[in-house]
């Protein structure tokens, strides 16, 4: 589960902003706490999971629409072709 979250939400600044917005959800906080408490991924409410999915997609779209492309960006290492 964590690998999927990392691949989705750590690829750009806009995706990280969407992740922060998703983590502010009471549902996400409750699921995280319960999973930590019981040491396993607890099953969620399917309806709340679907609401979270659409909310997260909306957050990613909103963050991508509002991002500034001329500003500095965060990079982790050198791109190919750079010295």
MOKAKA-V586459 format. One line per field, one symbol per residue. ss: DSSP state (@ for helix, = for strand, . for the rest). phi: phi as a letter, one per 40 degrees, with the letter a starting at -180 (. if undefined). Layout:
ss->???
phi->???
This chain:
ss->.@@@@@@@@...@@@@@@@@@@@..@@@@@@@@@@@@@.......@@@@@@@@@@@@@@@@@@@@@.................
phi->.cccdcccbbcaccccccccccccccccccccccccccfacccccdccccdcdcccccccccccccccccccbcbbhcccgcc
